[in-house]
């Protein structure tokens, strides 16, 4: 429970015994076994469940970010490419510009 942000800890402490059991039941715990636990144990179990979910979310985000990089370039690299193309001069024009010759 100590690893959760203070606001979340406060929200958990304000939850009723029934809400704690309901939330843990949604997370896959057996409600009959939960009713036999003390409130402190329920709080700790729900805190651990929330931490595991947040870690899972972080893993999903990391996978999503790495898969987009594997698909090629990052979003900023993809959006920069069209600008690079617009600014490029054909080879002939580059040489003329360097040599100071006017174009025909």
Backbone torsions as a table, in degrees:
resi	resn	phi	psi	omega
1	UNK	NA	-31.5	-177.8
2	UNK	-66.4	-20.7	-178.2
3	UNK	-82.1	-11.2	177.8
4	UNK	-80.0	154.4	175.8
5	UNK	-61.3	149.8	-178.4
6	UNK	-54.4	-37.2	-179.9
7	UNK	-63.8	-42.1	180.0
8	UNK	-67.6	-40.5	177.3
9	UNK	-58.5	-43.1	-179.6
10	UNK	-64.0	-41.8	178.1
11	UNK	-61.2	-41.8	179.5
12	UNK	-65.1	-41.6	-179.3
13	UNK	-63.4	-30.0	-179.3
14	UNK	-80.2	-13.5	-178.7
15	UNK	-68.9	143.5	176.4
16	UNK	-75.0	163.4	178.2
17	UNK	-56.3	-43.0	-178.7
18	UNK	-65.1	-40.9	179.0
19	UNK	-66.4	-39.6	177.5
20	UNK	-59.3	-46.3	179.5
21	UNK	-64.0	-41.6	-179.8
22	UNK	-63.1	-44.7	179.9
23	UNK	-65.3	-40.1	177.9
24	UNK	-70.0	-33.4	175.4
25	UNK	-63.0	-39.8	176.2
26	UNK	-63.7	-29.2	-178.8
27	UNK	-83.0	-2.5	175.1
28	UNK	109.0	1.4	178.2
29	UNK	-77.5	153.3	178.4
30	UNK	-78.7	115.3	-177.1
31	UNK	-59.3	-33.9	179.7
32	UNK	-64.4	-39.6	178.8
33	UNK	-72.8	-33.3	-178.9
34	UNK	-65.0	-36.1	-178.7
35	UNK	-63.2	-20.8	-179.9
36	UNK	-85.8	-10.3	-177.5
37	UNK	-85.4	158.5	174.4
38	UNK	-77.6	159.3	179.5
39	UNK	-57.6	-42.3	-179.2
40	UNK	-61.5	-38.1	178.4
41	UNK	-68.2	-37.8	177.4
42	UNK	-64.8	-43.2	178.3
43	UNK	-60.1	-44.4	-179.3
44	UNK	-64.9	-42.2	179.9
45	UNK	-64.0	-42.0	179.6
46	UNK	-67.9	-38.4	177.2
47	UNK	-62.0	-44.4	178.6
48	UNK	-62.7	-39.6	178.4
49	UNK	-63.3	-44.0	179.8
50	UNK	-64.4	-40.4	178.4
51	UNK	-64.6	-41.3	179.3
52	UNK	-64.3	-39.2	178.3
53	UNK	-65.9	-40.6	-179.3
54	UNK	-67.8	-36.1	176.6
55	UNK	-66.4	-38.1	177.7
56	UNK	-63.7	-41.2	177.5
57	UNK	-62.2	-40.7	179.0
58	UNK	-64.4	-39.3	179.0
59	UNK	-64.8	-42.3	178.1
60	UNK	-60.5	-44.6	179.5
61	UNK	-62.7	-40.8	179.3
62	UNK	-65.0	-41.9	178.4
63	UNK	-63.9	-41.3	179.7
64	UNK	-62.6	-43.3	179.4
65	UNK	-65.9	-41.8	-178.7
66	UNK	-71.4	-32.5	179.4
67	UNK	-69.7	-34.0	178.3
68	UNK	-69.2	-31.9	176.7
69	UNK	-73.0	-34.3	177.7
70	UNK	-68.3	-29.9	-179.6
71	UNK	-71.5	-4.9	-178.6
72	UNK	146.3	-123.8	-176.8
73	UNK	-97.5	167.9	176.0
74	UNK	-71.4	169.9	-178.8
75	UNK	-59.1	-41.5	-178.8
76	UNK	-67.8	-35.8	177.8
77	UNK	-67.3	-39.3	179.7
78	UNK	-66.2	-40.2	-178.6
79	UNK	-75.0	-20.4	-179.3
80	UNK	-80.8	-25.8	-176.0
81	UNK	-57.1	-48.7	-179.2
82	UNK	-59.6	-34.3	178.4
83	UNK	-66.4	-38.6	178.4
84	UNK	-62.8	-42.7	-178.4
85	UNK	-63.4	-40.3	-179.7
86	UNK	-64.4	-33.2	-176.5
87	UNK	-84.2	-7.6	-177.3
88	UNK	-81.3	140.8	175.1
89	UNK	-103.6	145.3	174.1
90	UNK	-58.9	154.9	-176.7
91	UNK	-53.5	-43.3	-177.7
92	UNK	-61.3	-43.9	-179.8
93	UNK	-66.8	-35.0	177.1
94	UNK	-61.9	-46.7	-179.1
95	UNK	-63.6	-42.9	179.4
96	UNK	-63.0	-39.7	180.0
97	UNK	-65.7	-42.5	178.9
98	UNK	-66.7	-37.5	-177.8
99	UNK	-85.2	-10.0	179.2
100	UNK	76.5	18.6	178.9
101	UNK	-86.6	140.2	176.1
102	UNK	-72.6	152.8	177.4
103	UNK	-78.9	145.5	177.6
104	UNK	-75.3	NA	NA
